[in-house]
Amino acid sequence: MPVFLEAPSYSRGPDGQGWNRLNLSAHFDIRHQCGLRPTTYATLFDSMTGRQGWGNYLRCPQRGPGHCPTCPVQRAHLDREGVDWPAHTPLLLVRVRPLPPTPGAVFADPAAGRSTLHLRSWRGGDVDVDADWQSVRNTPHLRLGRAYFDDEGQAFWLVRHNPSAASAIVRSRQFASHTRHALYGGAAGKRLALLTCHGGCAHEDWHLQQLAADLADNELAPAPAAAPEIPARLPAVPGIEFAVEDGRTVLSRAASRDFSSSTMHASWDVPFGEAAVTALLAHAVRLTA
C-alpha cells in the first residue's frame, strides 16, 4: 500500500514539456504527501483500498522518504486510532464541511486540509462523535457508501461491517417461486427475521450474515410504541426502494449488472424499532457500496 507519495518532478525550459503559467498545477502545493492523510471522498476511497497516488492528500509530516516506520501518522494507522463508533448502529451519514479559504488565498491552506467531517445518524441527527478524514480512514471494518450532493453540500454513507457476522447463521430454502432465508445471530440463538425473495436473490450470503449480526446486536431492544417510519429510498443508494405491505417490510431492487430485479419481503422476529430499520438500511447500503 503506498504511504509516502513523492511530489511529481517537472522540467523547465522552452521545450514545451514543462509547467507554465497556463497550467494550474504549477500554482498548487507540490510537496511530498502522505497516503494515510486523505482530504476528499475520492482519496479516502483510494486510501482505504490501497490505490493512493500523489494529489489531494495532506503533506508528509516528515517531508522526506524513509521515515514512515517511525512517523506518528503511521503509528496511528497501525494502532487503528479511528472514529469512536457509536454502539448499536451500523450506519452513519457523513457531511463534508468545507473550511473557509485562507485569507488572501483561493483555497484553504493545504497544511490544514480543505474540509472537516460531521457524523450524523441516517435521519440526520447529531451523534456527537468527532471525526476527520484520517480517523475515518483508520477505523477498522468500515465500508464507504456512495457520495452525493444536496442542499447542504456533499455527503456520503459509512457502513460498519459487524465483527460478529462470521458466527451468524443463514438457513436458506429454495422453492419453485421464491427463496426463503431464516436469519439467526448464532447456532444457539432464536430466529431474528424471515426473508422471502421473489424474482431471484439480489444479495450474497455475507450480506445476510451482516444483517443478522446487526439485528442480533439489538435483539433485546424494547418494542416501540409505534412502528418507525421507513423512507421510500435513500440518497445515493440506486435501484432500491422500501415499502410496508401487510405488516411486512418490502425491499425492491431493480436489475443491475450483477443481479436480476427482485423483491424481498421481511418478517421480523425482533422488535421492529429504529435499530431494526437502521440495520435494514445498512443492508441496502452494503448492497450498492
C-alpha positions in Angstrom: 0.0 0.0 0.0 1.5 3.4 -1.0 2.1 5.6 2.0 4.9 8.1 1.1 3.7 9.9 -2.0 6.6 11.7 -3.7 5.8 15.0 -5.3 6.0 14.9 -9.1 9.0 16.2 -10.8 8.7 18.5 -13.8 11.1 20.0 -16.3 11.6 23.7 -17.1 12.6 25.5 -20.3 11.3 26.4 -23.7 10.8 22.8 -24.9 7.1 22.8 -24.3 7.3 19.9 -21.8 7.5 21.9 -18.6 4.8 23.6 -16.5 3.9 27.1 -17.3 1.6 29.8 -16.1 -1.3 28.3 -18.1 -1.2 25.1 -16.0 -2.9 25.5 -12.6 -0.8 22.6 -11.2 2.2 24.9 -11.2 0.5 27.1 -8.5 -0.7 24.5 -6.0 1.2 22.9 -3.2 3.6 20.3 -4.7 5.3 18.9 -1.6 5.5 15.2 -0.7 2.2 13.8 0.6 1.1 11.0 2.9 -1.2 8.3 1.6 -2.7 7.9 5.1 -4.0 11.5 5.2 -6.8 11.9 2.6 -8.7 15.1 2.2 -11.6 14.2 -0.2 -14.0 11.4 -0.7 -12.1 10.1 -3.7 -8.8 10.0 -1.9 -10.4 8.4 1.2 -11.7 5.6 -1.1 -8.3 5.2 -2.7 -6.5 5.2 0.7 -8.8 2.6 2.1 -8.3 0.3 -1.0 -4.5 0.8 -1.4 -4.7 2.9 -4.6 -3.1 6.1 -3.4 -1.4 8.4 -5.9 0.0 11.9 -5.3 -2.6 14.6 -5.2 -5.3 15.7 -2.7 -3.6 14.2 0.4 -2.1 16.2 3.2 1.6 16.9 3.3 4.1 14.3 4.5 4.8 15.4 8.1 8.4 14.1 7.7 9.0 16.0 4.4 11.1 13.2 3.0 11.2 9.4 2.4 12.5 6.8 4.8 10.7 7.9 7.9 7.4 6.1 7.6 8.1 3.4 10.2 8.7 5.9 12.9 6.1 8.5 11.8 3.2 9.2 14.2 0.8 9.1 11.3 1.9 5.5 10.6 1.7 4.6 14.2 -1.9 5.9 14.4 -2.8 3.9 11.4 -1.3 0.7 12.8 -2.9 1.3 16.2 -6.3 1.8 14.5 -6.8 5.2 16.1 -10.1 5.8 14.3 -13.6 7.0 15.0 -15.2 6.2 18.3 -18.0 4.5 16.5 -21.4 4.7 18.3 -22.7 1.4 19.8 -25.6 -0.5 18.2 -25.6 1.3 14.9 -24.1 0.0 11.6 -24.8 3.1 9.5 -23.9 6.7 9.7 -24.2 9.7 7.3 -21.1 11.8 6.8 -21.4 15.5 6.0 -18.4 17.2 4.4 -17.9 20.8 5.7 -15.5 22.9 3.6 -13.1 25.1 5.5 -13.1 28.8 4.8 -10.3 30.0 2.4 -7.1 31.1 3.9 -7.1 35.0 3.9 -5.7 36.2 0.7 -5.9 32.7 -1.0 -8.3 31.0 -3.2 -8.3 27.8 -1.2 -7.8 26.8 2.5 -4.2 26.2 3.4 -3.3 22.6 2.2 -1.4 22.1 5.5 -4.8 22.3 7.3 -6.8 20.3 4.8 -9.8 21.7 2.9 -12.7 20.3 4.9 -13.9 18.7 8.1 -16.4 15.9 8.6 -19.7 15.9 10.6 -21.1 12.5 11.5 -24.9 12.1 11.8 -27.4 9.3 12.1 -29.1 8.3 8.9 -32.1 10.5 9.8 -29.8 13.5 10.2 -29.5 13.7 13.9 -26.1 14.6 15.5 -24.3 11.6 17.1 -21.8 13.8 18.9 -18.7 11.9 17.6 -15.6 13.6 16.4 -14.2 12.6 13.1 -11.9 13.7 10.3 -10.7 12.2 7.1 -7.7 10.5 8.7 -9.6 9.0 11.6 -12.3 7.6 9.3 -9.5 6.1 7.2 -8.0 4.4 10.3 -11.3 2.9 11.6 -11.5 -0.9 11.1 -14.4 -2.7 9.5 -15.7 0.3 7.6 -17.1 0.4 4.0 -17.8 3.5 2.1 -21.2 4.0 0.6 -21.7 6.3 -2.4 -21.3 10.1 -2.2 -24.0 12.6 -3.3 -24.7 16.3 -3.2 -27.8 18.1 -1.9 -28.7 21.5 -0.5 -26.3 21.0 2.4 -23.3 20.1 0.2 -21.5 16.8 -0.2 -22.4 13.7 1.9 -21.7 10.0 1.9 -22.6 6.8 3.8 -20.4 4.9 6.1 -21.4 1.4 7.0 -19.7 -0.7 9.6 -19.1 -4.4 9.0 -20.2 -6.3 12.1 -17.3 -8.3 13.6 -19.9 -10.9 14.8 -21.2 -11.6 11.3 -18.9 -14.7 10.9 -20.9 -16.5 13.6 -24.3 -15.5 12.2 -26.4 -18.3 10.7 -28.4 -18.0 7.5 -30.7 -21.0 6.7 -32.0 -20.8 3.1 -34.5 -22.9 1.3 -35.3 -22.8 -2.4 -38.9 -23.1 -3.6 -40.4 -23.2 -7.1 -41.4 -19.5 -7.0 -39.2 -18.0 -4.3 -36.3 -18.4 -1.8 -36.7 -18.2 1.9 -33.9 -17.1 4.3 -34.1 -17.5 8.1 -31.6 -15.3 10.0 -30.0 -16.3 13.3 -27.4 -14.5 15.4 -25.7 -17.8 16.1 -26.2 -21.5 16.1 -27.9 -21.4 19.5 -29.9 -18.2 19.0 -33.5 -17.8 18.2 -34.7 -16.7 14.8 -34.3 -12.9 14.1 -36.1 -12.5 10.8 -37.6 -14.4 7.9 -36.8 -13.1 4.4 -38.6 -14.2 1.3 -37.1 -13.3 -2.1 -39.1 -13.3 -5.3 -37.6 -13.0 -8.7 -34.1 -14.2 -7.5 -31.9 -13.1 -4.6 -30.2 -9.7 -5.1 -27.6 -10.3 -2.4 -24.8 -12.7 -1.3 -24.7 -14.8 1.8 -22.3 -12.4 3.6 -24.9 -9.6 3.2 -27.4 -11.6 5.1 -24.9 -12.6 7.8 -24.1 -8.9 8.3 -27.9 -8.1 8.6 -28.3 -11.0 11.0 -25.5 -9.8 13.2 -26.8 -6.2 13.2 -30.3 -7.5 14.3 -28.7 -9.7 17.0 -27.0 -6.7 18.5 -30.4 -5.1 19.1 -32.4 -8.3 19.8 -33.3 -7.2 23.3 -34.4 -3.7 22.4 -37.8 -2.8 23.8 -40.7 -2.9 21.4 -41.5 0.6 20.1 -44.9 2.2 20.9 -45.4 2.7 17.1 -43.8 1.4 14.0 -41.0 3.7 12.9 -41.3 5.4 9.5 -39.2 3.9 6.7 -38.1 6.1 3.8 -39.1 5.1 0.3 -35.5 5.3 -0.8 -32.1 6.6 0.4 -29.9 9.1 -1.4 -27.1 7.6 -3.4 -28.5 4.0 -2.9 -29.6 3.4 -6.5 -32.2 1.0 -7.6 -33.5 0.1 -4.1 -36.9 1.1 -2.7 -38.7 0.3 0.6 -42.3 -0.1 1.5 -44.6 -1.8 4.0 -47.2 -4.2 2.8 -49.5 -6.4 5.0 -47.3 -5.8 8.0 -44.1 -6.9 6.2 -41.2 -4.7 5.1 -40.5 -4.8 1.4 -37.2 -4.1 -0.3 -37.4 -3.9 -4.1 -34.3 -3.8 -6.2 -34.0 -3.0 -9.9 -32.0 -5.2 -12.2 -28.2 -4.4 -12.2 -25.1 -5.7 -13.9 -24.7 -8.5 -11.2 -28.3 -9.3 -10.2 -31.8 -9.5 -11.8 -34.6 -7.5 -10.4 -36.0 -8.9 -7.2 -38.4 -8.2 -4.3 -37.6 -9.2 -0.7 -40.3 -9.4 2.0 -39.1 -9.3 5.6 -41.0 -10.6 8.6 -39.3 -9.6 11.8 -38.9 -11.7 15.0 -37.2 -8.9 16.8 -38.9 -5.6 17.9 -39.1 -3.6 14.7 -37.9 -0.3 16.1 -35.3 2.3 15.0 -32.4 -0.2 15.4 -34.0 -2.7 13.1 -34.8 0.0 10.5 -31.2 1.1 10.6 -30.0 -2.5 10.2 -32.2 -2.8 7.1 -30.9 0.4 5.6 -27.3 -0.6 6.3 -28.0 -3.8 4.4 -29.2 -1.7 1.4 -26.1 0.5 1.5 -23.9 -2.6 1.6 -25.7 -4.0 -1.5 -24.7 -0.9 -3.5 -21.4 0.2 -1.9 
